Amino acid sequence: MPDTSPKPRALLVYANPAITASPVPPYGMERVAQVMRLAGCEVVLLAPFIEEDPLAALNEALAQGADLVGFSVRNIDDALVVRGEVGAGDIDTNDYLPAVRPLVMRAVEALGAARVILGGAGLSAGAAPILRDLGATRAVRGPAEDLMYGMARGLVLGMGPVLPTDDPRVVELDRVTETNHQSPPMPRGAGAKMPGAWPTPTPRMAEYLRLTLARGGRVPVSISTGCDRRCAFCVEARFAAFTVKPRPVEHIVAEVMALERAGVKRLWLGCSELNAPDARHAKAVLRALQGRGLDLAVFLQPAPMDDELLDLIEGAGLDPTALSYEFGHLDDTLLRAGAGPATRRSIERLAELYLKRGYRTLGGSVLLGAHPQEDDTSLGRALDLARQLDAAFPDGLGLSYACGGRVYPETRLADWIAEDWDAARPHLYTLPGQPIDETFVRPVVYSRPAAPRALLRQVRAALAGCRGHIGPMNAEAPASDAQLHAERLVNRGIWRHAQGQSKEAEALFVEAESRWPGHLEALAQLGLLRANTLFDFSGARSAFQKLLGALPEADPRRGEIQAALTALRGSG
């Protein structure tokens, strides 16, 4: 007789309040949902921050019943230290956890702490202190599909939400004695013993996939997990036990092919850096993706890099001049002390290789002022190399820079600060009116030899004469309340359209454009919705005319809009 008993119900919540023009899909949560379904659970995925009232969305989902609630905490803040040279305070970082906390506490109230599990990259930045801040007691850090499969099997077998007590990825506050910024240590090399990625393609959350594609975002495909670098500002290597676990190439290709069949070709190759710890896996992956007509993007470190890898990069459809390498810094002394994943010589060799191949530019990113040994001398050496690289390339150097570093709990930078607060305090900055949080859960920024805005002014002035595209990292991110509200409305409108609620979607696009006049995405989505779904051709023409007026004269998209208007004129 078939088993007709109800399946345990797991509610997985994407706890990501970030409002961006390119939404990031809940890939890790989708992978957890896959294994929990395979274990025999019914799984519901929820993205509450799409909605106007996230807590109401959670309450509605909880009313349907749940045996377990899992929260995927993607980021604890936006990691932007300062957006510009002028601002209301020392830093501009947007803290996400106050928006997440009411949802976690409501789930704990509804189900009890034992049935609320936190995970995600943001949580892994400091599992124990973040658990305390959010009001939960249980978490898994790093890749943990196998743990969630085991927990799901426990639910199915009536054992409850059981996690192993001897796995270093599991953090339970009733067994944690530390009360500072640290979590129980992850034994070095432990990641090598943990199961790899699930072999089959990951089913995606349909509405989020639609939202990602509609806004020109990229759909992630896991290439590897973990990192073996020693960057002082980064959390990934520590929670992954300084281990990189490559995903089998055949599993990657199977997932890419599944997305291709769904018409998805714009992909993000998910890994710390594609060529970490070496180039062998990178070459094997790219060799398997040759000639597929994919639109790919990925992070790389400056070394290892050679002609063969660059040939494969080109053959897979990537433009080497559009890549951004993670330099970390440009001063060799600091790089060797943990300011980045490379050395100055490896960056210079990369530039020499690019010049030999006739590339007109080289792109990368640096984090300046975030190392305890940073001073005017190291900063000067870094800026000197930036100018030298800019002069060497016909189109200059492409460089994104950040000034000052967000101090995350599970980093060497946090450890250094905690070991000598007196030396560190003059270089620590917080949001207006906030004290320094010694657990580093609230935003704390380390910056020397100057405050972040002063450092930004200094760097911008020093690089003002460069030919390449050089500027602050993520400076184009939406900033004003009105702009953020408009972005949220556009995202919700696309979501409603995916759910078949076309008239509500139309109203949301109209409201978004009224709050931020000339919002390109709102007008484009409104025109497409009216033309293709509502068959309101007059309304579509009006939206596209507005869009045409909002685009610069030289924008190549004007041709597409003109063609759409021509087609609409023949539609009545």
N, C-alpha and C positions, 0 to 999 in steps of 0.2 A: 504494500500500500504506500502511495506517495505521502510524504510528510506535508500535512496541511496546516501545521501550527504556524502562527504569525512569525515572521522574521524579526529579529531585533532591529530597531530603527536608529540609525546614526544620523545626526544633523551636523554637517560640516559647514563652518561659517568662515567666509573670506573676510578677515578683519583688516581691511585695507582702506582707510579713509582718504588715501591720496587722490587728488583730483588732477589728472594730467590730460594733455591733448592726445597722448598715445597710451591708452589703458593697458595695464599689464595683466595678462590672464592668470588665473589661479592654478598654475601648472602643478605645483607640488600637491595642492589639495586634490586636484583631479587624479593624480597618481595614487594618493591615499584612498580616494573613493573607489578606484578600480580594485585595489586589493581587498578592501573591506567587502565589496560586493562578491568577489570571488570566494571570500570566506563564509558567505551566506547571509550577510546583513542587507537590509534595505538601507540605501544611502540617499539622503537629500542634500543638495548643495544650495547654499544661500549666500547671496552677495548683498548684505543689508545696506551698505553705504552707497549703493545705486539709488536707494529710496530717499525720500525727503525726511522720513523719520526712521532711522535704522533700528531703534529699540522696538518700535511698533512692528517692524518687519520680523524681528526676532521673536517677539511675543506671538505673532500670528503663526510662525513656524512651530514654536513650542506647543501651541494649542493643538497641533496635529499629533502630538506625542513624540517622545524621543527617549531612547534608552542610554544615549551617549551624545554629548555635544563636544565637537572638536573645533578649536579656533586656529586658523592659520594666520599668524601675525607676520605679515610680509615685511613691514618696516616699522620701526618705532618712531621715526621722524623722516623728514624729507632730505636730510643730510646736506642741505644748503646752508652754508655758514652765513654768508652775506650775499645779497642779490646785487648790490651796487655800492658806490662810494658814499651814498647818503642813505640814512635810515633812522628809525626811531630809537634804536638801542645799539648795543655792541654787536649783536648777531640777529639774524632773521630766521633761524631754524624753526620749522613748523613741527610742533610736538603732536604726534598722533595718538599717544596712549590715553590721554583724557577722554577721547572720543570712543575708544575701545572698552574702557573700564566698565561703564554701565552695562554693556552687553554681557561681559564675562560674569559680572556680579549677579546679573539676572539669571543667567544659566545656572550658576552655583546655587542660587536661591531655589530654582525650580527643580533641580535634579540632585543636588548635593555635590560637594567638592570632588568626591571620588569618581563621578561620572562626567567631569569636565576636564578635557585634556587640551593643553596648548602646545603648539608647534609652529614651524615656519622660520624663515631666515631671520626675521626681526627678533623673535623670541630667543633664537640661538645666539644673539649678540650678548645675552646676559640672562640665562634662564632663571636662576634663583631670584635675583633682585626684581626682574620683570614680573615673575609670578607673584611676588609679594605686592608689587605695585598694582597689579590688575585684580587681586583678590582671589586668585586660584592657588592650587597646591600641587598640581601634577603637570609635567611637561615631558616632551621628547624633543631632543635637539639634533639638528643635522638630518640627513636622509634617514628615514625610519619606516619605510613601507613594510618591512618585515615585522617590526614591532606592532604596527597597527593591524596587520593581518593576524598576528597572534592574539591581540586584544579582541578583534572581531570574532575569532573562533571561540574565545572564552565566552563572549556574549551569547553566541549561538548555542554553546553547550551548557549554558546556565551557570557558568562560573563567575560571571560579572566581569567588569573592565579590569582585567589583570595585566600588569606589566612586570617584566622580570626585575628582580632586585639586584642582579649582578651585571646589568648592562650599563656602561658609563653614559649612554645617551639618555637614560631615564633620570629625571630630576624630580624628587618628591620632597616637599618642604619638611615633612615630618621626620626626614632622615638627614636634613641638611643642618649642620651646626654653624656654618659661616653666616654672618649677618651683614657683611660689607658688600663690595661690588662683585665678589667672586662667586662662581658656582663650583660644585665638586669638579676636580680636574678630570680632563679626558686623557687617559694614558696615551703617551706618544706611540703612534703606530697602530692604535686599536682599530682604526678605520680599515686596515688591510684585512681584518678578520670578519668584517661585516658583510652581509649579503649585498650583491650588486643590484642594479636597477631591474625592475620587473620586465620580462622579455617582450610582452605583447604591446602593440600600440595603445596609447592612453586615450580612452574616450574623453571628449572635451565637453565642457559646459556650454551648451549651444548658444545661449544668449550672450555669454562673454566672448565666445568665438566670433559671433556676428558683430559685436561691439568693437572688438580688436581690429577686424578686417575693415569695418566701415570707417574707422578713424586712422587707417594707414599704419596700424601697429604690426608687430611681428608675433608670430605664433612660435612658442619655444619648443625645441626638441632637445632632450637631454643627451649630451655627448659624454660628460664625465661629471663626477661629483668630487668635491674636496679641493684642497690646495696644499702644496708642500713648501710654500714660500714663508718668509719670516718678517713680513711687513709689520711694523710696530703699530700701525693705525688700524689694522684689519682684523676682523673676527673669524673669517672663514677657516683659515688653517687650523686655528685652535679647536673649534667645535668639530672639525673633521679629522682631528688627531694627526694633523700634518701629513695627510695621506690623500693621494689622488686615485680614484677608482674609475678607470675608463669603462664606458659602456660598450658591450660587444657591437662591432660595426654592423653585423646583420640585423641587430635589434634597431639600431638607428635608421638603417635603410628601410626597414619594414614600417617604421613610424612615419618617415618622410613619404613613402609611397601611399600610406593611408591618407595623409593630408593632401597629397597630390590628387587622389581620386575625389576628394571633396572640393577640389579647385583651389587649394591653398598652396601658394608657392613662396610667399613672403615669410621667411623663417628666421628665428633667432637660434643660433647654435648654443645651447645652454651649457656653460662650463665656467670655471674660474678664469682660465685663459686656455685657448685651444692648444697651445704648444707647451703646456705644463703637464707633467714634469719634463717631458722631452717631446720631440717632434714625431715620434713613430706613430702614435695613435692619430695625431692630427693628419698625417699623410695618408694613413689608411682610410680615415673618414672621408677626406676630400677626394681621394682616388675613387671611392664608391659613389660620390656625388657628381662626377664629371659629366658635363654635357646635358644636364637635366633641365636647364633653363630656370633654375631656382634663383630667387632674390634673397641672398643670405647676408647676415651680419653676425659678428662675433668679436669677442675681446681676445687680444694676443699680448704676450710679453715680448720684449725686444729680442730675447734669445731663448732657445735656439731658433735660428732662421737661416735658410740657405736658398739657393736657386731652385732646387727641386720643390721645396715647400711653396715658394712664390709661384712657380709654374702651376702647381695644383690649386692654389688659391685662385688664380686667374681662370683655370679650366672649370672650376666649380661656379663661376659667375661672380666672384668677388673682385672688386677693383682695389688693388693694393694701395692706391693713393687715397682711397676713401676710408681705409682702416684707421683705427685709433689705438695705438699701442699704449699699454700702461707702463709709462716710464717710472712713475712714483716720485722721482726727483731728478735733478740733473747734476747734482754735486756728488762726486764719487765717494767722499768720506762719509756723507750721510747715507748714501745708497748701501754702502758696506755695513752700516750700523742699523739697517732695518727701515730706511725711508722709502724703499721700493723693491721690486722683484728682480732688479738687474744691477749692472754696474755701468759706469760711464763708458767704459770701453765697449760693452755690448751694444750700447746705444749708438756709439760712433761706428761700429761695424755694420749695424743695421743701416745707417745713413749711407755708408760707403757702398753697400749692396744695392740700395735703391738708386743711387747715382749711377752705378755701373750699368744698371738695367734701363736707364733712361727715364726713370720716373721723375716727374716735375715737382713733387712735394712729398712730404712725410708728415703723418699725423700722430699725435700722442697726447697724454694727459699727465699733469704733475700736481702734487699736493705740497704746497710750500708753507713753511712756518709751523708744521705740525710735529716736529721732532725735537726732543729736549736739547739736542746739540745744535739746532739751527741758530745762526747768528748772521750778522751783516756779511761776514766773509763767505760763508757757505751759500747764502742767498746770492751774493754777487757772482760767485763762480757758476751757479746754476743759470743766472740770467745771461752771463757771457756765453755759455754753451748754446743757449736758445738763440742768441743773435748769430752765432757762428753757423748753426744749422740753417737758420733762415737765409743767410747769405749764400749758402752752398747750393740751394735748390732754386731752379728758375722761377717757381711760383711760391717760394718761401716755405716756412715751417707752419704746419697746422698745429696749434697748441691750445688745449683747454687747461686752465689752471684754477685751483681753489686755494684760498688763503686762510690758513687755520684749519684744524681738524677737529671734527666731532669726536669726543672721547667716549667710546663704547666700553661697556663693562669688561667684556672678555678680550682685552687687548693688552699687549705689552705696554702701550702708552698709559693705560689706566693703572697698571701695576707700578710703573715708574712714578706716577704722580702720587699714588697712595703711599709709596715708600718715603716720600719727602714733600709733604704738603707745603711746608714753608717755602721751599724753593719753587714750587709749582704755582702757588696762588697768584703771584703777579702776572702770570701768563694765562689765567683761566677767565673765561667770559661766559655769561649766561644771558637768558632773555630778560628784558626789563622787569625789575622788581623781584626776580627770583634769586634765592641764595644758591650757592654752589652745592649741588647734590652729590654727596660723597659716595653714592652707589652708581652714579653716572647714568641713571635711568632718565631723569630729566635732562634736557640738552645742556651739556657743558662743552665748551670749545677751548682747545689749547692753541695758542698762537704766540709766536715770537719770531723776530725781535720786536714786533709791533702788534697792536690790536688788529683784528681782521680787516676792518675798513681801511685803516692806514696802510696796512700791508698791500691791500688791493690797489690803492692809489700808487704806491711805490712800484709795484710790478707793472701796472698798466703804463706808467710813465716810462719805465725802463725799456719796454718793448714797443713803444709807440711808433718807432720808425721802421718796424719790420714789415716785410712784404706779405707774409702769409696771413692766413685767417687765424688770429690769436685773440683770445678773450676769456672772460670768466666762465667757469663750468656752469652749464644749465641756466645761464642768464636769461634765456628766453622763456623759462617756465612761467605759467600764469601766476600773477602776484596779487592783484587787487581783489577785494571781496566780490566786486561786480563781475570781474572776469572769471573768477573761480566758480561763482554761482552759475554763470552762463555755461561753462564747461560741464558742470554737473547736470544742468538741464538737457544739454545736447546728448550726453551719455544716457540719461534716463529716457530720452525720446527714442534713441536707437534701440534701447532695451525694449520699450513698449512696442515698437514696430516689429521686433523679432517675436514678441508674444502675440502678435496679431491685433494689437490695440491701436489701429492706425489713426483714429481721430485724436486720441490722447497724445500720441506721438506728435501729431501736427501742432497741437496746442503747446507742447513743450518746446518745439523748435521755434515757434513764433515768440514765445516768452523769452527764450534765450537770446534771440536777435534783438528784442526790445531792451533787454538789460545790457547787452553789449552790441550796439549798432554796428553792422558790417561784419558780424561774426561769420567767417567764411564757411565753417563746417555747418553751422546752423542753417545758413542759406542753401548750401549744397544739399543737405539732407532734406530740407523742406521742399526744394524743387523736385528732387527725385521721388519723394513720397507722393507728392501731388500728381506728378506725371505718370508714375508707374503703378500706383496702388489706388489712389483716390480718383484718378482720371479727371482731375481738376486742371485742365490744360491752361486756363487763364491764370489761375493761381501759381502754377508752375512757372509760367513765363514771367510773372511778377517777381518771384523769388530769384530766378536766374538773371533777370535784368539788374536786380539789386546786387547780386553776386558779381556780375560783370563790372558794375560801378565800383565795387570795393577792391577789385584786383588791380595791381599796378599795370601800366600800359605794356610793359615788357614781359609780363608773366605769361609763360607758355600755355597755362591752363585757359587763357582767354579763348583760344581756338576751340577747345572742347565745349565751352559755354556757348559760343556763337553757333556751333553745329547743333547743340541741343535746342537753342532758340529757333533755328531754321526748321528743325524737325517738328517742333511744337506748332509753328505757324501753319503747318499743313494738317494739324490734328483738330482744328476747330477752335 
